[in-house]
Amino acid sequence: MTETPELPPVLRPHVPLTAYYDDEAGRQRFVRRIFDETAADYDRVENVLAFGTGRWYRGQALQRAGLRPGARMLDVGIGTGLVAREALKIIGSAGRLTGVDPSPGMMGEVGLPGVELLAGRAEALPCADASRDFVSMGYALRHLSDLAAAFAEFHRVLEPGGRLLVLEITRPQGRAATLLLKTYMRAIVPTIARLVARRSQTSHLWRYYWDTIEACIPPERVTAALVAAGFAQVERHVELGIFSEYHAVKPA
Ligand SMILES: C[S@@+](CC[C@H](N)C(=O)[O-])C[C@H]1O[C@@H](n2cnc3c(N)ncnc32)[C@H](O)[C@@H]1O
C-alpha cells in the first residue's frame, strides 16, 4: 500500500469574524468583494494614512530581506502593486516579477509595465516548482484561508536558497499601546478613509482591518508555521512595535 503524505492541519490567521460573514466561504466572498469594490481608493487612503512613508518602508523591508538586482520574484497578494513597485526599483531590468491576487479589481490598478499578473491565491499558487528566488507577501496574511497551505506553496515555488518576506501589521505589546492603535484604526482611520475615499465601502474595509489585526494569531505561531513548512533562518523583525517582517530561507 502506498502512503499518502500527511497534510498539515489548516491554520486560520484568525477566528471567524461573524459580524462580517457567516462561514469560511462567506469570508472569502466578503474579502474578494471588499477589495474589488475599494480598489480605486486603496493607494490614496494608504498614502494619507502612512503619511507617504508606506512605499519607502516596503522598499526598506525588501532590502532587509535580501532582495537583489536580477531576482526572479513572486509577489503574493500584489493588490494595487505597492510592494511590486518598490521591488522593481531593486531587481532592475534583469529581474522578473509576477504578481498573484484573487481580486481582479485590485490587480486592475497595478499598471506596472513588464509585471506578469496572475489570478490566484496564496494557498494554490499558479507557478511552477522552484521557479523563483524571492517570494514576498505584503499585508495579505490576515486575509488567507490557511497559512500552513500558503507557506507550503511559498516553499514549493522557491528554489533552494530562495528567500521569503512576509509583511504584516501585528498588535503592539502592552495594553496602552494596543488601546492607542485600536482607537486610531477603529475611529480615526475609518473617518479619514470616509473623507478621502470615493467608494462607500472604503471606511468599512479599514474598520475590518483592525478587527483582523486584533483577532490575528500571535507572531510566534506564524514563525512556527514557517518552520513547519520547511523554512530555515526564520526571523521576525519589528519596526515601530507594529510592523512585522517575517524573513525565511528555503534550505539549499
Ligand atoms: C491589504 S492588500 C495588500 C496589497 C499590497 N500587497 C500592499 O502591500 O499594499 C491585501 C491583498 O491580498 C489579497 N488577498 C486576499 N486573499 C488572498 C489570498 N488567499 N491569496 C493571495 N492574496 C489574497 C487581496 O485581494 C488584496 O489585494
The ligand as an SDF file (V2000), in Angstrom:
LIG
                    3D

 27 29  0  0  0  0  0  0  0  0999 V2000
   -4.1880   44.8790    2.0700 C   0  0  0  0  0  0  0  0  0  0  0  0
   -3.9880   44.3450    0.4170 S   0  0  0  0  0  0  0  0  0  0  0  0
   -2.2190   44.4340    0.2610 C   0  0  0  0  0  0  0  0  0  0  0  0
   -1.7720   44.7730   -1.1320 C   0  0  0  0  0  0  0  0  0  0  0  0
   -0.2670   45.0020   -1.2990 C   0  0  0  0  0  0  0  0  0  0  0  0
    0.4860   43.7900   -1.1010 N   0  0  0  0  0  0  0  0  0  0  0  0
    0.2500   46.0900   -0.4060 C   0  0  0  0  0  0  0  0  0  0  0  0
    1.3100   45.9160    0.2230 O   0  0  0  0  0  0  0  0  0  0  0  0
   -0.3540   47.1720   -0.3590 O   0  0  0  0  0  0  0  0  0  0  0  0
   -4.2630   42.5960    0.5800 C   0  0  0  0  0  0  0  0  0  0  0  0
   -4.3740   41.8710   -0.7530 C   0  0  0  0  0  0  0  0  0  0  0  0
   -4.4210   40.4650   -0.5040 O   0  0  0  0  0  0  0  0  0  0  0  0
   -5.2960   39.8850   -1.4340 C   0  0  0  0  0  0  0  0  0  0  0  0
   -5.7360   38.5530   -0.9710 N   0  0  0  0  0  0  0  0  0  0  0  0
   -6.8540   38.2290   -0.2810 C   0  0  0  0  0  0  0  0  0  0  0  0
   -6.9120   36.8970   -0.1070 N   0  0  0  0  0  0  0  0  0  0  0  0
   -5.7970   36.3710   -0.6800 C   0  0  0  0  0  0  0  0  0  0  0  0
   -5.3100   35.0350   -0.8390 C   0  0  0  0  0  0  0  0  0  0  0  0
   -5.9470   33.9880   -0.3410 N   0  0  0  0  0  0  0  0  0  0  0  0
   -4.1360   34.8760   -1.5070 N   0  0  0  0  0  0  0  0  0  0  0  0
   -3.4530   35.9520   -2.0040 C   0  0  0  0  0  0  0  0  0  0  0  0
   -3.8860   37.2310   -1.8890 N   0  0  0  0  0  0  0  0  0  0  0  0
   -5.0410   37.4390   -1.2280 C   0  0  0  0  0  0  0  0  0  0  0  0
   -6.4240   40.9040   -1.5650 C   0  0  0  0  0  0  0  0  0  0  0  0
   -7.1950   40.7130   -2.7410 O   0  0  0  0  0  0  0  0  0  0  0  0
   -5.6340   42.2040   -1.5500 C   0  0  0  0  0  0  0  0  0  0  0  0
   -5.2930   42.6160   -2.8400 O   0  0  0  0  0  0  0  0  0  0  0  0
  1  2  1  0
  2  3  1  0
  2 10  1  0
  3  4  1  0
  4  5  1  0
  5  6  1  0
  5  7  1  0
  7  8  2  0
  7  9  1  0
 10 11  1  0
 11 12  1  0
 11 26  1  0
 12 13  1  0
 13 14  1  0
 13 24  1  0
 14 15  1  0
 14 23  1  0
 15 16  2  0
 16 17  1  0
 17 18  1  0
 17 23  2  0
 18 19  1  0
 18 20  2  0
 20 21  1  0
 21 22  2  0
 22 23  1  0
 24 25  1  0
 24 26  1  0
 26 27  1  0
M  CHG  2   2   1   9  -1
M  END
$$$$
